[in-house]
Amino acid sequence: MWNPSPSSSLPLKIAFILSFSLTASSSSYSPPTPNPRYHSISIPKVNSKKPSATTATAGDILALLGTPQQAASVDPQIAAELQSCFKFIVPFNPTTNTPPDSRFNLINRLSQSLTESGIRFPRRTLNSKPRRDAEGYQNELIWSPPAPVLEIARLAFDSGGDPGSIQGTLDPTMIYVPDCEGSNENRCELTRYPYGRHFINEELNSYMEFLFQLIAARGPKVGLIVSLNRFDFFHGHLFIAADGRVGILFHAKEYPAFDKKVFPYNMGYCQKGSNVTYDDSMNIRNILWLAPLPSDSTNAWSAPGVLVVLDAHPGGIIYRDIIPNYVKYARTIYEDDFGDNVVDVNYLNVGTAKPDYQLFIC
């Protein structure tokens, strides 16, 4: 089994217990009242008929990005079509020269070397390593994340997929969401609640920010050009899948500009002033991050972390089978197709004279 870190999960387990002792209930999460003007490109789902044996599901995507045994459970035709829609921001295999059977051993060695050399995340800057190593170092942070990320992955898995296992690692302190790039002037509420929170562990907060920054920086390599602003790329949905795996489904191109010809949809206050052009880039607005998958053995891991863009172009299997008909124009994949939604992760520019990006977990 792959063992990315020998670190104990005790600190977060203690934080988990402490946080729940500070809240009203240890079995539920009680966020503030939702913003009445909050608007998302997502549309409430409706019941649909049960997928046929030849219909792809979000679960098939997770299986193909999981263990070899999980991948083998997917119908070969569906697997081939889905794999053609994967655009990896970080390579799925750590090295193309490594046989699949030894892939996890390589990640184990990478992680062990980081631990032995005393490297800890977050560092002050990702450019602190020599330039020739920067890309490889970032890859390792996806394949084998810092210990606090592994700890919430293990907590979620060991709890049987209980959302409270992650919600309990949040600092109970509420942080008011300030104006973001003039959103208040337009009566736009970007977050589901007017207050957000942070993780108790600062490394977790830094890692969430790192994911946004990495996607924006590397996206162009797979055709995804995004801007970290309130019209385009600023949020993701953290979920726990049925097998206990933690992931985040990010949505870019959130508020395309209204256009009578190409995008004749009124999306409310938050769309006003948008400079996001509706074009083929909408096909790749769904970005999936998966934490490493724990195994049933203590401190052992079955699959490395993943960061991939899901191509939902018309004619492709994701567009055909996974995106509901009533929202195909927006190419939206829903986070609850992957599992239980836990929290939203927002990365907002609240600066005035100069950019000031801050994290708000709602």
N, C-alpha and C positions, 0 to 999 in steps of 0.2 A: 504494500500500500504506500501511497505517497504521503510523506510526513513533512509538511512545509515548515513547521516550527516546533521546537520542543517546549516552547513557552507555555506556562500554565494558564488556564482560563480563570483562575481564582479572582483576579482583580475585578473583572467585569461581573462575575457571579456575585461578588460582594456588592458591587454597585447596583446590580439588578435587585437584590433584596432591599438595599437601602432606599432606592428610588421608590419602590412600592410601599415602603413604610411611611414615605412622605406624602403619598397620594391617598385619595379617599377610598380607593378599592384596589386590592391586589389582583383582581380578576378582570378588570375592565379599564379602558383608556377613555378619559373624559375630556376631549378637547373643547375649546371655546365654541360659542355659537358660530356657525358658518357665516361668511360674509354674504349679505343678500345680493351684492352686485358681482360676486365671483362668477366668472364665466370661463368655461373650458371648451376647447374644440371637441371634446368627447361628448357623445350623446348617450342618454340612458339606453341600456341594452334591453332587448326584448327576447322572449323565448323563441327558440328556433328548433327545427327538427333535429333529431339525433344524427350526428355525422355518420356517413357510410364508411365502410371499411377502406375505401379509396379516397377519403377526404382527409386532408391534413389538418392537424390541430396545433395549438401552441404547445401542448404536451409533447408532440413529436419534435418540435424545435428544441425543447429542453433535453429530450432524450438524446438527440444527435450531438448535443453539446455536453453530454454527461459521460458516463462510463461506457466502455466498449459493449458491455452487456445491455445497457439501455439503448444504445445506438442500434444494436442488432435487432431490437424488438420492433423497429419501425419498418413498415412495408418498403421494400427496396425501391420501388418506383417513386413513392412519396419521398423517401430519403434523398434520392438523386435530384429530384426537383427542388426540394428545400435547400439542399446544399448549394445549388446553383444560385440561390438568393442570399447567401451569406457573404457579406463583405467585411472581412476581419480587420478591425483597427489595430489590434495586436494579434500576431499570428496565433492560430489555434494550436499548432505544434511548436514547442520551443525551438526546434531546429528541424529543417527539412531532411537532414541526414540522419535523424534519430529514428530507429524503428519504433512503431507504435508501442510495442511491449515494454520498451525501456523509457518511454516518455516521462512517466511519473518519477522514475529513479533520477532522471536528469534534473527535474524540478526540485527534488529533495536535495540534491547536491548543491544546486544554486542557492536554495534557502539556507542550507547549513553553512555555506561559505559566507553568506551575509551575516548570519548570527555570530560566527566565529570571528569575523573581522570587526565586530562591534557596530555595524551599520544599523541605525534605527530610523524609522520613518515617523514623523515627517522631518526632513532636513529643511534648512532655511530656504533653499532653492533647489530645484531639480537639476540645475546646471552646476551643482557643486562637484559633480564627478567630471572627469575629462570628457570632452565633447564626443569622442569616439565611443564612449561607454554609455552616453545618456539614453539612447534609444533602448539598449539592452537592459539598462537599469529600470526604465519605465515598464518594459515588458515583464520583468520579474515582479514588479509591484502589482501587476494584474494576475499573473500566474500564481504567485505566492505572496499575497498581501501581508502587511504588517500584522503583528500578533493581535491587536484589538479587533481587526476585521475578522480574523479567524475565530476569535472568541465569540462574536455575535453569530457567526455562521454555525458554530458548535452549539451555542445556546438554543438557537432556533431548531436545529436538528434534534437535539436531545429532548426538547420540550414537545416533540411531535408536531412541530409546525405552529405552535401557539404564537400569535402576533404579540401577545404580552411579553414574550421573552425578549423582544427587541424594544418595545415601547418602554419597558422597565429600565432600559439603559439610558433613557433620556433624562437630562437634568429637568426637574420640575419647574424651574424658573421660566416664566413666560417672557418672550422678547417681542415687543411691539414691532410690527412690520412697517417701516417708514415709507415715505414716498419713493417711488422707483421710476426714474426717468420721466417725470411728469405724469405719472399714472393717476395721482390724486386729482389733478386738474381736470382730467378726462373722466373722473368718477369711475375709474377702473380699479377693481380689486383682483390682484394677480394670484393671491393665495387663498386656499380654501377657508382659512381662519385668519382673523386679524392679528393673531399672535403666533409666533413660532417658538421652537425650542432648539437646543443643542444636545448632542450626546454629552454625557458626563466626561467621557474620555476624549481629550482634545485631538488625539491621533485619528480618531474616527471622523471628527469634523474636518480635519485636514485632508483625509483620504477622500471624503465626498467632494471637496473642492478640487482635489487633484483629478478626479474623474471628469468633471466638467471641463477643466482646462485641457486635459489630454484629448478628449473628444474634439474640442474646438481646434486644437493644434494639428491633430493627425487626420481629421475628417477629410480634408482635401485629397489625401492619398487614395481614398475610395470613392471620391466624387461628392463627398458631403462637405459643403461649405456653409458654415453656420457662424452667426454672431452671438456673443453672449449679451443679449439684450432682451427686453421684455416682450418683444414681438416675435422673437425667434427661439433661442435656446436658453431656457432658464429653469427647467424643472424636470423631475423624474418621479416615478412611483415605485417605492420599495415594497417588495412582496416576498412571501414565503410560498414556495411551490409545494405540491402534494408530497414530494419526497423529502421535504424539509430544507431544500436548498434556498438560499437567500439570493435575491436578484433585484435589479433596478431596471425598469423600462423607462428610458428617457424619450421625450418627445421634442423634436426640433420643429421649426416652421410653425409655431403655435398659432400665430395670428397673421395669415396672409392678407395683403391689402385687398380691399374690395375692388373688383373690376367687373364691369357689366358683361364682358365677353368671356374672360377666363375663370373668374372666381366671383360669381354674382351672389355671394352669401354674406349676410349681415351678422356679424358675430358679437355685436354689442360694443360697450364702451371701450374694452381693451383693444379692439381692432383699430380704433380711430388713430390716425397718424402713422399706421404701419407702412414700412418700406420693404416688407418681405414680398417678393414677387412669386406668384403662383406659377410654377413650371415643373419640369421633370424632377427637380430636386425633392419635391414632395414625396416621391416614391421611396426615398430613403430617410424619412423623418423619424423612424423608430429605431432606437439604439438600445441594445440589450447588454447589460453587465451582469455577470453571474459570479458570485463568490465561489471559492473552492467548495466542493461537495464533501462533507464529512462521511466517514464510513462508520459502521457499527462498532469498530474497534476504537478504544480510547486513543485520542491523539493521532489517529490515522485518517487519511484522506483518500477519496476515490477518484477525484477529478480536479484539475487545476481551474483557476479563474479564467473567465472569458470576457472579451469585449468585442462586440460584433454589431454591424449595421444590418438590418433586415430589409432587403429590397422588396418592396411591394408594388412593383411595376405592373400595369395592366397586362393581363395574359399570363402572369406568373402565378405560381401556386399559392403564395401568401395572399395576394390580391383576390384570388378566386375563392379560396377556402376559409381564410382566417379573418379577413376584414368584412364586417357586415355590409350588406348592400346599401343600407341607409347612410353609411358614412364613407363609402368608397372614394368620394370626391376628396376627402381629407386624408385618406390612406392611414386611418388611425387603427392601431392594434391596441386592444384594451389590456391593462395590467391584470385585471381579474381573470383573464383567460389563462394566465400563467400561474396564478395562485391567489392567496389571500392578501389583499392590499393592507399594508401595515401603516405607512406614513408617506406623505409627499415630501420630497427633498427639493427645496428651492434655492437657487443661487442668483441673487439679485444685486444689481448695481444701484446702490442707494447714495452714491456720491453726487456732489453738485459741481464743484469746480473741476474735480478730477474723479476718475472711476474709483469706486469703493465697493467691491463685491463682498457680500456677506451671505452667510448660510442661514436658512430658516426651515426648520423641520416641522411640518404641520400634520 
